Amino acid sequence: MQSELKLRIASGLVLAAIALGATWAGGSAFQLLSVAIGLLVYYEWSTITRLAERDFQGNAIGWVSQGILAVLVLFDHMPLTLPVFAGCVAVAILWVAIRKTSFWLPGGIAYAGLTSISLAAVRGADYLGLVATLFVFAVVWGTDIFAYFVGRAVGGPKLAPAISPGKTWSGAIGGTICGILAGTAVFLAHFSLQDLRIPLIALVLSVSSQVGDLFESFVKRRFGVKDSSRLIPGHGGVMDRVDGLIFACVAALVLVLGQILFSGGRESAFGAFLLGP
């Protein structure tokens, strides 16, 4: 086994242990993980897009925005966090429009901000949040792993050759099927399956995760970089590892947005949504 592969496996195991440990603990531990991921994502985004070089003051606005959102996520005030997030993005758009600088600034604030917000919102602080987070992990990881292996084994037409030449339709379909099966299996380990709601939700999350993967590939190709950073030995950057997870969690957030905005509880709205009426 090559040393690079050993390093990749070791790093992957450490990352999985941290993610699952924080998920099991919930509360402050998972909120800290969510915030850390969001801040690192903004760091990588601003580095890739060269925001500091293009617009130093605008990039400072981005960091202040991420700091404010991080504090709100840590204090578990989701109904307030979402309007503040919208305000931060609006301020960045106004800044860019006035100064005629790069729209990658509000894009980065939105992308990184939604990372920490959606992760924390899915987990919540209750048992349903634990199940919901494991459900999302299962869908995303199942999709990612099997899309790679099915794509390599079957091959065929490319999914988006201009963005990510290695991805195929066979891999996308195989990954989606396995993501649905993995997510449904996690749900069945805790609750009974009454209808097709859970497989359909898993389908939405699986497709969203693959769109997230393609989106990050588009950003990197646009700026001519291979990895988002070198923060993770053998893996590249944080964005390289959580691109699909970000979009899947954002999709989960969208499904229950109204419930989050009009409730002050710390329970996982997505967990309750999975369980159904």
NUPAMAR-808379 format. One record per residue (C-alpha): residue in three letters; x, y, z. Coordinates in Angstrom, 1 decimal. Example, Ala and Ser with C-alpha at 12.3 -4.5 7.8 and 13.67 -1.06 7.14 Angstrom:
<rec><residuo>Ala</residuo><X>12.3</X><Y>-4.5</Y><Z>7.8</Z></rec>
<rec><residuo>Ser</residuo><X>13.7</X><Y>-1.1</Y><Z>7.1</Z></rec>
This chain:
<rec><residuo>Met</residuo><X>0.0</X><Y>0.0</Y><Z>0.0</Z></rec>
<rec><residuo>Gln</residuo><X>1.4</X><Y>3.4</Y><Z>-1.0</Z></rec>
<rec><residuo>Ser</residuo><X>2.2</X><Y>5.9</Y><Z>1.7</Z></rec>
<rec><residuo>Glu</residuo><X>-0.2</X><Y>8.5</Y><Z>0.1</Z></rec>
<rec><residuo>Leu</residuo><X>-3.1</X><Y>6.0</Y><Z>0.3</Z></rec>
<rec><residuo>Lys</residuo><X>-2.2</X><Y>5.1</Y><Z>3.9</Z></rec>
<rec><residuo>Leu</residuo><X>-2.2</X><Y>8.8</Y><Z>4.8</Z></rec>
<rec><residuo>Arg</residuo><X>-5.6</X><Y>9.2</Y><Z>3.1</Z></rec>
<rec><residuo>Ile</residuo><X>-7.1</X><Y>6.3</Y><Z>4.9</Z></rec>
<rec><residuo>Ala</residuo><X>-5.7</X><Y>7.4</Y><Z>8.3</Z></rec>
<rec><residuo>Ser</residuo><X>-7.0</X><Y>11.0</Y><Z>7.8</Z></rec>
<rec><residuo>Gly</residuo><X>-10.4</X><Y>9.7</Y><Z>6.7</Z></rec>
<rec><residuo>Leu</residuo><X>-10.7</X><Y>7.6</Y><Z>9.8</Z></rec>
<rec><residuo>Val</residuo><X>-9.8</X><Y>10.5</Y><Z>12.1</Z></rec>
<rec><residuo>Leu</residuo><X>-12.3</X><Y>12.8</Y><Z>10.3</Z></rec>
<rec><residuo>Ala</residuo><X>-15.0</X><Y>10.2</Y><Z>10.5</Z></rec>
<rec><residuo>Ala</residuo><X>-14.3</X><Y>9.6</Y><Z>14.2</Z></rec>
<rec><residuo>Ile</residuo><X>-14.5</X><Y>13.4</Y><Z>14.9</Z></rec>
<rec><residuo>Ala</residuo><X>-17.7</X><Y>13.8</Y><Z>12.9</Z></rec>
<rec><residuo>Leu</residuo><X>-19.5</X><Y>10.8</Y><Z>14.5</Z></rec>
<rec><residuo>Gly</residuo><X>-18.2</X><Y>11.6</Y><Z>18.0</Z></rec>
<rec><residuo>Ala</residuo><X>-19.5</X><Y>15.2</Y><Z>17.8</Z></rec>
<rec><residuo>Thr</residuo><X>-22.8</X><Y>14.0</Y><Z>16.3</Z></rec>
<rec><residuo>Trp</residuo><X>-23.3</X><Y>11.5</Y><Z>19.1</Z></rec>
<rec><residuo>Ala</residuo><X>-22.5</X><Y>14.2</Y><Z>21.8</Z></rec>
<rec><residuo>Gly</residuo><X>-24.7</X><Y>16.8</Y><Z>20.1</Z></rec>
<rec><residuo>Gly</residuo><X>-25.1</X><Y>20.2</Y><Z>21.8</Z></rec>
<rec><residuo>Ser</residuo><X>-22.0</X><Y>22.4</Y><Z>22.1</Z></rec>
<rec><residuo>Ala</residuo><X>-19.7</X><Y>19.8</Y><Z>20.6</Z></rec>
<rec><residuo>Phe</residuo><X>-21.6</X><Y>19.6</Y><Z>17.3</Z></rec>
<rec><residuo>Gln</residuo><X>-22.2</X><Y>23.3</Y><Z>17.3</Z></rec>
<rec><residuo>Leu</residuo><X>-18.4</X><Y>23.8</Y><Z>17.6</Z></rec>
<rec><residuo>Leu</residuo><X>-17.8</X><Y>21.4</Y><Z>14.8</Z></rec>
<rec><residuo>Ser</residuo><X>-20.4</X><Y>23.2</Y><Z>12.6</Z></rec>
<rec><residuo>Val</residuo><X>-18.8</X><Y>26.6</Y><Z>13.2</Z></rec>
<rec><residuo>Ala</residuo><X>-15.3</X><Y>25.3</Y><Z>12.7</Z></rec>
<rec><residuo>Ile</residuo><X>-16.3</X><Y>23.7</Y><Z>9.3</Z></rec>
<rec><residuo>Gly</residuo><X>-18.0</X><Y>27.0</Y><Z>8.3</Z></rec>
<rec><residuo>Leu</residuo><X>-15.0</X><Y>29.1</Y><Z>9.1</Z></rec>
<rec><residuo>Leu</residuo><X>-12.6</X><Y>26.8</Y><Z>7.4</Z></rec>
<rec><residuo>Val</residuo><X>-14.9</X><Y>26.8</Y><Z>4.3</Z></rec>
<rec><residuo>Tyr</residuo><X>-14.8</X><Y>30.6</Y><Z>4.2</Z></rec>
<rec><residuo>Tyr</residuo><X>-11.1</X><Y>30.6</Y><Z>4.5</Z></rec>
<rec><residuo>Glu</residuo><X>-10.7</X><Y>28.2</Y><Z>1.6</Z></rec>
<rec><residuo>Trp</residuo><X>-13.3</X><Y>30.0</Y><Z>-0.5</Z></rec>
<rec><residuo>Ser</residuo><X>-11.6</X><Y>33.4</Y><Z>0.0</Z></rec>
<rec><residuo>Thr</residuo><X>-8.3</X><Y>31.8</Y><Z>-0.8</Z></rec>
<rec><residuo>Ile</residuo><X>-9.5</X><Y>30.1</Y><Z>-4.0</Z></rec>
<rec><residuo>Thr</residuo><X>-11.3</X><Y>33.2</Y><Z>-5.2</Z></rec>
<rec><residuo>Arg</residuo><X>-8.5</X><Y>35.6</Y><Z>-4.0</Z></rec>
<rec><residuo>Leu</residuo><X>-10.9</X><Y>37.8</Y><Z>-2.2</Z></rec>
<rec><residuo>Ala</residuo><X>-8.2</X><Y>39.5</Y><Z>-0.1</Z></rec>
<rec><residuo>Glu</residuo><X>-6.3</X><Y>40.5</Y><Z>-3.2</Z></rec>
<rec><residuo>Arg</residuo><X>-9.4</X><Y>41.6</Y><Z>-5.1</Z></rec>
<rec><residuo>Asp</residuo><X>-11.2</X><Y>43.4</Y><Z>-2.2</Z></rec>
<rec><residuo>Phe</residuo><X>-9.4</X><Y>43.5</Y><Z>1.1</Z></rec>
<rec><residuo>Gln</residuo><X>-12.2</X><Y>45.5</Y><Z>2.9</Z></rec>
<rec><residuo>Gly</residuo><X>-14.9</X><Y>43.3</Y><Z>1.4</Z></rec>
<rec><residuo>Asn</residuo><X>-13.1</X><Y>40.2</Y><Z>2.6</Z></rec>
<rec><residuo>Ala</residuo><X>-13.0</X><Y>41.8</Y><Z>6.1</Z></rec>
<rec><residuo>Ile</residuo><X>-16.8</X><Y>42.1</Y><Z>5.8</Z></rec>
<rec><residuo>Gly</residuo><X>-16.9</X><Y>38.4</Y><Z>5.0</Z></rec>
<rec><residuo>Trp</residuo><X>-14.9</X><Y>37.5</Y><Z>8.1</Z></rec>
<rec><residuo>Val</residuo><X>-17.0</X><Y>39.7</Y><Z>10.4</Z></rec>
<rec><residuo>Ser</residuo><X>-20.1</X><Y>38.1</Y><Z>8.9</Z></rec>
<rec><residuo>Gln</residuo><X>-18.8</X><Y>34.6</Y><Z>9.6</Z></rec>
<rec><residuo>Gly</residuo><X>-17.8</X><Y>35.6</Y><Z>13.1</Z></rec>
<rec><residuo>Ile</residuo><X>-21.3</X><Y>37.0</Y><Z>13.9</Z></rec>
<rec><residuo>Leu</residuo><X>-23.0</X><Y>33.8</Y><Z>12.5</Z></rec>
<rec><residuo>Ala</residuo><X>-20.6</X><Y>31.6</Y><Z>14.4</Z></rec>
<rec><residuo>Val</residuo><X>-21.5</X><Y>33.3</Y><Z>17.7</Z></rec>
<rec><residuo>Leu</residuo><X>-25.3</X><Y>32.9</Y><Z>16.9</Z></rec>
<rec><residuo>Val</residuo><X>-24.9</X><Y>29.2</Y><Z>16.0</Z></rec>
<rec><residuo>Leu</residuo><X>-22.9</X><Y>28.6</Y><Z>19.2</Z></rec>
<rec><residuo>Phe</residuo><X>-25.6</X><Y>30.2</Y><Z>21.3</Z></rec>
<rec><residuo>Asp</residuo><X>-28.2</X><Y>28.0</Y><Z>19.5</Z></rec>
<rec><residuo>His</residuo><X>-30.5</X><Y>30.8</Y><Z>18.4</Z></rec>
<rec><residuo>Met</residuo><X>-31.6</X><Y>29.5</Y><Z>15.0</Z></rec>
<rec><residuo>Pro</residuo><X>-34.7</X><Y>31.7</Y><Z>14.4</Z></rec>
<rec><residuo>Leu</residuo><X>-32.5</X><Y>34.8</Y><Z>14.8</Z></rec>
<rec><residuo>Thr</residuo><X>-29.5</X><Y>33.3</Y><Z>13.0</Z></rec>
<rec><residuo>Leu</residuo><X>-31.4</X><Y>33.0</Y><Z>9.6</Z></rec>
<rec><residuo>Pro</residuo><X>-32.5</X><Y>36.6</Y><Z>9.4</Z></rec>
<rec><residuo>Val</residuo><X>-29.0</X><Y>37.8</Y><Z>10.5</Z></rec>
<rec><residuo>Phe</residuo><X>-27.5</X><Y>35.6</Y><Z>7.8</Z></rec>
<rec><residuo>Ala</residuo><X>-29.8</X><Y>37.1</Y><Z>5.2</Z></rec>
<rec><residuo>Gly</residuo><X>-28.8</X><Y>40.6</Y><Z>6.4</Z></rec>
<rec><residuo>Cys</residuo><X>-25.1</X><Y>39.7</Y><Z>6.1</Z></rec>
<rec><residuo>Val</residuo><X>-25.5</X><Y>38.5</Y><Z>2.5</Z></rec>
<rec><residuo>Ala</residuo><X>-27.5</X><Y>41.6</Y><Z>1.7</Z></rec>
<rec><residuo>Val</residuo><X>-24.8</X><Y>43.9</Y><Z>3.1</Z></rec>
<rec><residuo>Ala</residuo><X>-22.2</X><Y>42.1</Y><Z>1.0</Z></rec>
<rec><residuo>Ile</residuo><X>-24.3</X><Y>42.4</Y><Z>-2.2</Z></rec>
<rec><residuo>Leu</residuo><X>-24.8</X><Y>46.1</Y><Z>-1.5</Z></rec>
<rec><residuo>Trp</residuo><X>-21.0</X><Y>46.5</Y><Z>-0.9</Z></rec>
<rec><residuo>Val</residuo><X>-20.2</X><Y>44.8</Y><Z>-4.2</Z></rec>
<rec><residuo>Ala</residuo><X>-22.8</X><Y>46.8</Y><Z>-6.1</Z></rec>
<rec><residuo>Ile</residuo><X>-21.5</X><Y>50.1</Y><Z>-4.8</Z></rec>
<rec><residuo>Arg</residuo><X>-17.8</X><Y>49.3</Y><Z>-5.0</Z></rec>
<rec><residuo>Lys</residuo><X>-18.2</X><Y>47.3</Y><Z>-8.2</Z></rec>
<rec><residuo>Thr</residuo><X>-16.1</X><Y>44.4</Y><Z>-6.9</Z></rec>
<rec><residuo>Ser</residuo><X>-16.4</X><Y>40.6</Y><Z>-7.0</Z></rec>
<rec><residuo>Phe</residuo><X>-19.7</X><Y>38.9</Y><Z>-6.4</Z></rec>
<rec><residuo>Trp</residuo><X>-17.7</X><Y>36.0</Y><Z>-5.1</Z></rec>
<rec><residuo>Leu</residuo><X>-17.8</X><Y>37.9</Y><Z>-1.7</Z></rec>
<rec><residuo>Pro</residuo><X>-21.6</X><Y>37.4</Y><Z>-1.1</Z></rec>
<rec><residuo>Gly</residuo><X>-21.3</X><Y>34.0</Y><Z>-2.6</Z></rec>
<rec><residuo>Gly</residuo><X>-18.7</X><Y>33.0</Y><Z>0.0</Z></rec>
<rec><residuo>Ile</residuo><X>-20.7</X><Y>34.4</Y><Z>2.9</Z></rec>
<rec><residuo>Ala</residuo><X>-23.7</X><Y>32.5</Y><Z>1.7</Z></rec>
<rec><residuo>Tyr</residuo><X>-21.8</X><Y>29.3</Y><Z>1.1</Z></rec>
<rec><residuo>Ala</residuo><X>-19.8</X><Y>29.2</Y><Z>4.3</Z></rec>
<rec><residuo>Gly</residuo><X>-22.7</X><Y>30.7</Y><Z>6.4</Z></rec>
<rec><residuo>Leu</residuo><X>-25.1</X><Y>28.1</Y><Z>5.2</Z></rec>
<rec><residuo>Thr</residuo><X>-22.5</X><Y>25.4</Y><Z>6.0</Z></rec>
<rec><residuo>Ser</residuo><X>-22.5</X><Y>26.0</Y><Z>9.7</Z></rec>
<rec><residuo>Ile</residuo><X>-26.2</X><Y>27.0</Y><Z>10.0</Z></rec>
<rec><residuo>Ser</residuo><X>-27.6</X><Y>24.0</Y><Z>8.1</Z></rec>
<rec><residuo>Leu</residuo><X>-25.3</X><Y>21.5</Y><Z>9.9</Z></rec>
<rec><residuo>Ala</residuo><X>-26.3</X><Y>22.8</Y><Z>13.3</Z></rec>
<rec><residuo>Ala</residuo><X>-30.0</X><Y>23.0</Y><Z>12.3</Z></rec>
<rec><residuo>Val</residuo><X>-30.1</X><Y>19.4</Y><Z>11.2</Z></rec>
<rec><residuo>Arg</residuo><X>-28.5</X><Y>18.1</Y><Z>14.4</Z></rec>
<rec><residuo>Gly</residuo><X>-30.5</X><Y>20.2</Y><Z>16.9</Z></rec>
<rec><residuo>Ala</residuo><X>-30.3</X><Y>19.0</Y><Z>20.5</Z></rec>
<rec><residuo>Asp</residuo><X>-32.6</X><Y>16.0</Y><Z>20.6</Z></rec>
<rec><residuo>Tyr</residuo><X>-32.6</X><Y>12.3</Y><Z>19.8</Z></rec>
<rec><residuo>Leu</residuo><X>-34.5</X><Y>13.0</Y><Z>16.5</Z></rec>
<rec><residuo>Gly</residuo><X>-31.6</X><Y>15.3</Y><Z>15.5</Z></rec>
<rec><residuo>Leu</residuo><X>-29.1</X><Y>12.5</Y><Z>16.1</Z></rec>
<rec><residuo>Val</residuo><X>-31.1</X><Y>10.2</Y><Z>13.8</Z></rec>
<rec><residuo>Ala</residuo><X>-31.6</X><Y>13.0</Y><Z>11.2</Z></rec>
<rec><residuo>Thr</residuo><X>-27.8</X><Y>13.7</Y><Z>11.1</Z></rec>
<rec><residuo>Leu</residuo><X>-26.9</X><Y>10.1</Y><Z>10.8</Z></rec>
<rec><residuo>Phe</residuo><X>-29.5</X><Y>9.8</Y><Z>8.0</Z></rec>
<rec><residuo>Val</residuo><X>-27.9</X><Y>12.7</Y><Z>6.1</Z></rec>
<rec><residuo>Phe</residuo><X>-24.4</X><Y>11.3</Y><Z>6.6</Z></rec>
<rec><residuo>Ala</residuo><X>-25.6</X><Y>7.9</Y><Z>5.4</Z></rec>
<rec><residuo>Val</residuo><X>-27.1</X><Y>9.4</Y><Z>2.2</Z></rec>
<rec><residuo>Val</residuo><X>-24.2</X><Y>11.6</Y><Z>1.4</Z></rec>
<rec><residuo>Trp</residuo><X>-21.4</X><Y>9.1</Y><Z>2.2</Z></rec>
<rec><residuo>Gly</residuo><X>-23.3</X><Y>6.3</Y><Z>0.5</Z></rec>
<rec><residuo>Thr</residuo><X>-23.8</X><Y>8.5</Y><Z>-2.6</Z></rec>
<rec><residuo>Asp</residuo><X>-20.2</X><Y>9.6</Y><Z>-2.7</Z></rec>
<rec><residuo>Ile</residuo><X>-18.6</X><Y>6.2</Y><Z>-2.1</Z></rec>
<rec><residuo>Phe</residuo><X>-20.7</X><Y>4.2</Y><Z>-4.5</Z></rec>
<rec><residuo>Ala</residuo><X>-20.8</X><Y>6.9</Y><Z>-7.2</Z></rec>
<rec><residuo>Tyr</residuo><X>-17.0</X><Y>6.5</Y><Z>-7.3</Z></rec>
<rec><residuo>Phe</residuo><X>-16.9</X><Y>2.7</Y><Z>-7.5</Z></rec>
<rec><residuo>Val</residuo><X>-19.9</X><Y>2.3</Y><Z>-9.8</Z></rec>
<rec><residuo>Gly</residuo><X>-18.5</X><Y>5.0</Y><Z>-12.1</Z></rec>
<rec><residuo>Arg</residuo><X>-15.2</X><Y>3.3</Y><Z>-12.2</Z></rec>
<rec><residuo>Ala</residuo><X>-16.7</X><Y>-0.2</Y><Z>-12.8</Z></rec>
<rec><residuo>Val</residuo><X>-19.4</X><Y>0.7</Y><Z>-15.3</Z></rec>
<rec><residuo>Gly</residuo><X>-18.1</X><Y>3.9</Y><Z>-17.0</Z></rec>
<rec><residuo>Gly</residuo><X>-20.2</X><Y>5.3</Y><Z>-19.8</Z></rec>
<rec><residuo>Pro</residuo><X>-21.3</X><Y>8.8</Y><Z>-20.7</Z></rec>
<rec><residuo>Lys</residuo><X>-19.9</X><Y>11.7</Y><Z>-18.7</Z></rec>
<rec><residuo>Leu</residuo><X>-22.2</X><Y>13.5</Y><Z>-16.3</Z></rec>
<rec><residuo>Ala</residuo><X>-20.7</X><Y>17.0</Y><Z>-16.7</Z></rec>
<rec><residuo>Pro</residuo><X>-17.4</X><Y>16.8</Y><Z>-18.7</Z></rec>
<rec><residuo>Ala</residuo><X>-16.8</X><Y>20.6</Y><Z>-18.7</Z></rec>
<rec><residuo>Ile</residuo><X>-16.9</X><Y>20.7</Y><Z>-14.9</Z></rec>
<rec><residuo>Ser</residuo><X>-15.8</X><Y>17.4</Y><Z>-13.6</Z></rec>
<rec><residuo>Pro</residuo><X>-14.5</X><Y>15.0</Y><Z>-16.4</Z></rec>
<rec><residuo>Gly</residuo><X>-14.3</X><Y>12.0</Y><Z>-14.1</Z></rec>
<rec><residuo>Lys</residuo><X>-18.0</X><Y>11.8</Y><Z>-13.2</Z></rec>
<rec><residuo>Thr</residuo><X>-20.3</X><Y>9.6</Y><Z>-15.2</Z></rec>
<rec><residuo>Trp</residuo><X>-24.1</X><Y>9.1</Y><Z>-15.4</Z></rec>
<rec><residuo>Ser</residuo><X>-23.6</X><Y>5.5</Y><Z>-14.2</Z></rec>
<rec><residuo>Gly</residuo><X>-21.8</X><Y>6.7</Y><Z>-11.1</Z></rec>
<rec><residuo>Ala</residuo><X>-24.4</X><Y>9.3</Y><Z>-10.4</Z></rec>
<rec><residuo>Ile</residuo><X>-27.3</X><Y>6.8</Y><Z>-10.7</Z></rec>
<rec><residuo>Gly</residuo><X>-25.5</X><Y>4.1</Y><Z>-8.8</Z></rec>
<rec><residuo>Gly</residuo><X>-24.5</X><Y>6.6</Y><Z>-6.1</Z></rec>
<rec><residuo>Thr</residuo><X>-28.1</X><Y>7.8</Y><Z>-5.8</Z></rec>
<rec><residuo>Ile</residuo><X>-29.5</X><Y>4.3</Y><Z>-5.4</Z></rec>
<rec><residuo>Cys</residuo><X>-27.0</X><Y>3.4</Y><Z>-2.7</Z></rec>
<rec><residuo>Gly</residuo><X>-27.5</X><Y>6.8</Y><Z>-1.0</Z></rec>
<rec><residuo>Ile</residuo><X>-31.3</X><Y>6.1</Y><Z>-0.8</Z></rec>
<rec><residuo>Leu</residuo><X>-30.7</X><Y>2.6</Y><Z>0.5</Z></rec>
<rec><residuo>Ala</residuo><X>-28.2</X><Y>3.8</Y><Z>3.1</Z></rec>
<rec><residuo>Gly</residuo><X>-30.4</X><Y>6.6</Y><Z>4.4</Z></rec>
<rec><residuo>Thr</residuo><X>-33.4</X><Y>4.3</Y><Z>4.5</Z></rec>
<rec><residuo>Ala</residuo><X>-31.5</X><Y>1.7</Y><Z>6.4</Z></rec>
<rec><residuo>Val</residuo><X>-30.4</X><Y>4.2</Y><Z>9.0</Z></rec>
<rec><residuo>Phe</residuo><X>-34.0</X><Y>5.4</Y><Z>9.4</Z></rec>
<rec><residuo>Leu</residuo><X>-35.3</X><Y>1.7</Y><Z>9.7</Z></rec>
<rec><residuo>Ala</residuo><X>-32.8</X><Y>1.1</Y><Z>12.4</Z></rec>
<rec><residuo>His</residuo><X>-34.7</X><Y>3.6</Y><Z>14.6</Z></rec>
<rec><residuo>Phe</residuo><X>-38.3</X><Y>3.8</Y><Z>13.2</Z></rec>
<rec><residuo>Ser</residuo><X>-40.7</X><Y>1.9</Y><Z>11.0</Z></rec>
<rec><residuo>Leu</residuo><X>-41.1</X><Y>2.8</Y><Z>7.4</Z></rec>
<rec><residuo>Gln</residuo><X>-44.8</X><Y>3.7</Y><Z>6.7</Z></rec>
<rec><residuo>Asp</residuo><X>-44.6</X><Y>4.9</Y><Z>3.1</Z></rec>
<rec><residuo>Leu</residuo><X>-42.2</X><Y>6.2</Y><Z>0.4</Z></rec>
<rec><residuo>Arg</residuo><X>-41.5</X><Y>9.5</Y><Z>2.2</Z></rec>
<rec><residuo>Ile</residuo><X>-38.1</X><Y>8.5</Y><Z>3.5</Z></rec>
<rec><residuo>Pro</residuo><X>-36.7</X><Y>7.1</Y><Z>0.2</Z></rec>
<rec><residuo>Leu</residuo><X>-38.0</X><Y>10.3</Y><Z>-1.6</Z></rec>
<rec><residuo>Ile</residuo><X>-36.3</X><Y>12.6</Y><Z>1.0</Z></rec>
<rec><residuo>Ala</residuo><X>-33.1</X><Y>10.5</Y><Z>0.6</Z></rec>
<rec><residuo>Leu</residuo><X>-33.4</X><Y>11.0</Y><Z>-3.2</Z></rec>
<rec><residuo>Val</residuo><X>-33.6</X><Y>14.8</Y><Z>-2.8</Z></rec>
<rec><residuo>Leu</residuo><X>-30.6</X><Y>14.8</Y><Z>-0.5</Z></rec>
<rec><residuo>Ser</residuo><X>-28.6</X><Y>12.4</Y><Z>-2.7</Z></rec>
<rec><residuo>Val</residuo><X>-29.2</X><Y>14.6</Y><Z>-5.8</Z></rec>
<rec><residuo>Ser</residuo><X>-28.4</X><Y>17.7</Y><Z>-3.8</Z></rec>
<rec><residuo>Ser</residuo><X>-25.1</X><Y>16.3</Y><Z>-2.6</Z></rec>
<rec><residuo>Gln</residuo><X>-24.0</X><Y>15.5</Y><Z>-6.1</Z></rec>
<rec><residuo>Val</residuo><X>-25.0</X><Y>19.0</Y><Z>-7.2</Z></rec>
<rec><residuo>Gly</residuo><X>-22.9</X><Y>20.3</Y><Z>-4.3</Z></rec>
<rec><residuo>Asp</residuo><X>-19.9</X><Y>18.2</Y><Z>-5.5</Z></rec>
<rec><residuo>Leu</residuo><X>-20.3</X><Y>19.6</Y><Z>-9.1</Z></rec>
<rec><residuo>Phe</residuo><X>-20.6</X><Y>23.2</Y><Z>-7.7</Z></rec>
<rec><residuo>Glu</residuo><X>-17.3</X><Y>22.9</Y><Z>-5.9</Z></rec>
<rec><residuo>Ser</residuo><X>-15.7</X><Y>21.4</Y><Z>-8.9</Z></rec>
<rec><residuo>Phe</residuo><X>-17.0</X><Y>24.4</Y><Z>-11.0</Z></rec>
<rec><residuo>Val</residuo><X>-15.5</X><Y>26.9</Y><Z>-8.5</Z></rec>
<rec><residuo>Lys</residuo><X>-12.1</X><Y>25.2</Y><Z>-8.5</Z></rec>
<rec><residuo>Arg</residuo><X>-12.0</X><Y>24.8</Y><Z>-12.2</Z></rec>
<rec><residuo>Arg</residuo><X>-13.0</X><Y>28.5</Y><Z>-12.6</Z></rec>
<rec><residuo>Phe</residuo><X>-9.9</X><Y>29.5</Y><Z>-10.6</Z></rec>
<rec><residuo>Gly</residuo><X>-7.6</X><Y>26.8</Y><Z>-11.8</Z></rec>
<rec><residuo>Val</residuo><X>-7.0</X><Y>24.9</Y><Z>-8.6</Z></rec>
<rec><residuo>Lys</residuo><X>-6.9</X><Y>21.2</Y><Z>-7.9</Z></rec>
<rec><residuo>Asp</residuo><X>-7.7</X><Y>21.2</Y><Z>-4.2</Z></rec>
<rec><residuo>Ser</residuo><X>-9.5</X><Y>23.7</Y><Z>-2.0</Z></rec>
<rec><residuo>Ser</residuo><X>-6.5</X><Y>23.7</Y><Z>0.3</Z></rec>
<rec><residuo>Arg</residuo><X>-4.0</X><Y>21.3</Y><Z>1.9</Z></rec>
<rec><residuo>Leu</residuo><X>-5.5</X><Y>21.4</Y><Z>5.4</Z></rec>
<rec><residuo>Ile</residuo><X>-6.3</X><Y>17.7</Y><Z>5.4</Z></rec>
<rec><residuo>Pro</residuo><X>-3.4</X><Y>15.3</Y><Z>4.7</Z></rec>
<rec><residuo>Gly</residuo><X>-4.1</X><Y>13.1</Y><Z>1.7</Z></rec>
<rec><residuo>His</residuo><X>-7.5</X><Y>14.7</Y><Z>1.1</Z></rec>
<rec><residuo>Gly</residuo><X>-6.9</X><Y>18.3</Y><Z>0.2</Z></rec>
<rec><residuo>Gly</residuo><X>-9.2</X><Y>20.8</Y><Z>1.8</Z></rec>
<rec><residuo>Val</residuo><X>-12.3</X><Y>20.9</Y><Z>4.0</Z></rec>
<rec><residuo>Met</residuo><X>-14.5</X><Y>22.0</Y><Z>1.0</Z></rec>
<rec><residuo>Asp</residuo><X>-13.3</X><Y>18.9</Y><Z>-0.9</Z></rec>
<rec><residuo>Arg</residuo><X>-14.7</X><Y>16.7</Y><Z>1.9</Z></rec>
<rec><residuo>Val</residuo><X>-17.9</X><Y>18.5</Y><Z>2.7</Z></rec>
<rec><residuo>Asp</residuo><X>-19.1</X><Y>19.9</Y><Z>-0.6</Z></rec>
<rec><residuo>Gly</residuo><X>-21.9</X><Y>17.3</Y><Z>-1.0</Z></rec>
<rec><residuo>Leu</residuo><X>-22.7</X><Y>17.4</Y><Z>2.7</Z></rec>
<rec><residuo>Ile</residuo><X>-23.2</X><Y>21.2</Y><Z>2.5</Z></rec>
<rec><residuo>Phe</residuo><X>-25.8</X><Y>21.0</Y><Z>-0.2</Z></rec>
<rec><residuo>Ala</residuo><X>-27.6</X><Y>18.1</Y><Z>1.3</Z></rec>
<rec><residuo>Cys</residuo><X>-27.9</X><Y>19.9</Y><Z>4.7</Z></rec>
<rec><residuo>Val</residuo><X>-29.0</X><Y>23.1</Y><Z>2.9</Z></rec>
<rec><residuo>Ala</residuo><X>-31.7</X><Y>21.0</Y><Z>1.1</Z></rec>
<rec><residuo>Ala</residuo><X>-32.8</X><Y>19.6</Y><Z>4.5</Z></rec>
<rec><residuo>Leu</residuo><X>-32.9</X><Y>23.1</Y><Z>5.9</Z></rec>
<rec><residuo>Val</residuo><X>-35.1</X><Y>24.3</Y><Z>3.0</Z></rec>
<rec><residuo>Leu</residuo><X>-37.5</X><Y>21.5</Y><Z>3.6</Z></rec>
<rec><residuo>Val</residuo><X>-38.2</X><Y>22.7</Y><Z>7.2</Z></rec>
<rec><residuo>Leu</residuo><X>-37.4</X><Y>26.4</Y><Z>6.9</Z></rec>
<rec><residuo>Gly</residuo><X>-40.8</X><Y>27.7</Y><Z>8.0</Z></rec>
<rec><residuo>Gln</residuo><X>-40.8</X><Y>25.4</Y><Z>11.0</Z></rec>
<rec><residuo>Ile</residuo><X>-37.4</X><Y>26.7</Y><Z>12.1</Z></rec>
<rec><residuo>Leu</residuo><X>-38.3</X><Y>30.4</Y><Z>11.7</Z></rec>
<rec><residuo>Phe</residuo><X>-41.5</X><Y>30.2</Y><Z>13.7</Z></rec>
<rec><residuo>Ser</residuo><X>-40.4</X><Y>27.9</Y><Z>16.5</Z></rec>
<rec><residuo>Gly</residuo><X>-38.0</X><Y>28.7</Y><Z>19.3</Z></rec>
<rec><residuo>Gly</residuo><X>-37.2</X><Y>25.2</Y><Z>20.4</Z></rec>
<rec><residuo>Arg</residuo><X>-33.8</X><Y>23.5</Y><Z>20.2</Z></rec>
<rec><residuo>Glu</residuo><X>-35.3</X><Y>20.3</Y><Z>18.6</Z></rec>
<rec><residuo>Ser</residuo><X>-34.2</X><Y>19.2</Y><Z>15.1</Z></rec>
<rec><residuo>Ala</residuo><X>-37.0</X><Y>20.3</Y><Z>12.8</Z></rec>
<rec><residuo>Phe</residuo><X>-35.6</X><Y>18.0</Y><Z>10.1</Z></rec>
<rec><residuo>Gly</residuo><X>-35.7</X><Y>15.1</Y><Z>12.5</Z></rec>
<rec><residuo>Ala</residuo><X>-39.4</X><Y>15.8</Y><Z>13.2</Z></rec>
<rec><residuo>Phe</residuo><X>-39.9</X><Y>16.1</Y><Z>9.5</Z></rec>
<rec><residuo>Leu</residuo><X>-38.4</X><Y>12.7</Y><Z>8.9</Z></rec>
<rec><residuo>Leu</residuo><X>-40.7</X><Y>11.1</Y><Z>11.5</Z></rec>
<rec><residuo>Gly</residuo><X>-43.7</X><Y>12.7</Y><Z>9.9</Z></rec>
<rec><residuo>Pro</residuo><X>-47.1</X><Y>13.7</Y><Z>11.3</Z></rec>
